[in-house]
Structures are given as C-alpha cells and as structure tokens.
C-alpha cells in the first residue's frame, strides 16, 4: 500500500503547488480535509522558519498518524531589516487579505529606488515521522526585488504579484506554474526533499 503524505497547510494554493512539485514521490499526497483535519490549526510560535515548519509538521503527524509535511515561508526585504519574514502571513494584521499585505509593503517602500528594493523568498519544509516525531528539513531561497506596483497574472498568490525574481522583469504571478516551480523558494526546497522522501520509503 502506498503510504500517505499529509500536506499540513490551510492554504489551498500551497496544496496545489505541492501536488505538482511532489508528483513523482512514492507517497499519496493528501490534504487536511482528506483526513478530517480541515479545522485543525497550529499556532506558529517559533522565531525562525525552521522552528515553525517543524512545530507544525510534528503537530499534524501526531494528530493524523501520517507523515506530515509543513512549511514556513515568507518574504524578506533587505531595506526593512528582513521584514515581513516569519510574519509574512500576518503582516497587515489578523483577517487581512493578500492584497492588504501587498499594499502595506508597497506603501512602506514607496520612496525606495530600484537599487534599494532587494528581497528574497525563503521556504523551509519539514517532514515529521508519525512514530518518532523526528523531522527532516530542507531550505530553498529565491532572490529578487520588490516591484514598484503590482503586476498580477494567471498564477501565484501571496506576495507573488510584487516580487520580481533575479534575471527577469516579470513578477512571480506572471510566470507559468512550471516556470515558477523551477526557481521558486518552495520549488527549490521541494527538489532537495524528493530524494529524501524516496529514502524514507526505502527505510520503512
């Protein structure tokens, strides 16, 4: 029987990305609603991306009895001393939309010239073993800059519409899914993770 890998996030955009990124792993990829945990949420009390990813992965592995994958990711802006960072999802306050968060960030950077708009996306993925709650973790980074205004497209979510990756003029939201997955922070972390997931199955 194919083991299940629980994608432990309430964000449907992330679940869709992981179904593509992990299409060739020896696991059946499932989401929280698939295992009756659609209402479960875990407070992100860590002070780093790694701490938050591992905290969530362990909590969902314990609750589900499955290998659980959780990530913590965010946008880090050089001129803002790394903000919003681990607070990317809460940057504009509780209940704020993605558009609210993008608007807040653009407003904070309104007077900064092109040479001072450097930023990077970082993602840390943790996979917790349901038996031991031990985690394997991987990290991915995508460097670039913050646009002067939103440039939305067919794909993307979060801050994608204002992030321009290195060596391009488009925002992530204007990339195709395949283009984004090849160079995104989450895509790079997932590429590192795939052989480790194969090793997990071999060791079972």
Secondary structure as GFF3:
##gff-version 3
##sequence-region A 1 204
A	DSSP	beta_strand	4	7	.	.	.	ID=ss1
A	DSSP	alpha_helix	12	21	.	.	.	ID=ss2
A	DSSP	beta_strand	28	31	.	.	.	ID=ss3
A	DSSP	three_ten_helix	32	35	.	.	.	ID=ss4
A	DSSP	alpha_helix	49	64	.	.	.	ID=ss5
A	DSSP	beta_strand	67	77	.	.	.	ID=ss6
A	DSSP	three_ten_helix	78	80	.	.	.	ID=ss7
A	DSSP	three_ten_helix	85	90	.	.	.	ID=ss8
A	DSSP	alpha_helix	98	108	.	.	.	ID=ss9
A	DSSP	three_ten_helix	114	116	.	.	.	ID=ss10
A	DSSP	beta_strand	118	128	.	.	.	ID=ss11
A	DSSP	beta_strand	135	146	.	.	.	ID=ss12
A	DSSP	three_ten_helix	160	162	.	.	.	ID=ss13
A	DSSP	beta_strand	163	165	.	.	.	ID=ss14
A	DSSP	three_ten_helix	172	174	.	.	.	ID=ss15
A	DSSP	alpha_helix	177	183	.	.	.	ID=ss16
A	DSSP	alpha_helix	185	203	.	.	.	ID=ss17
###
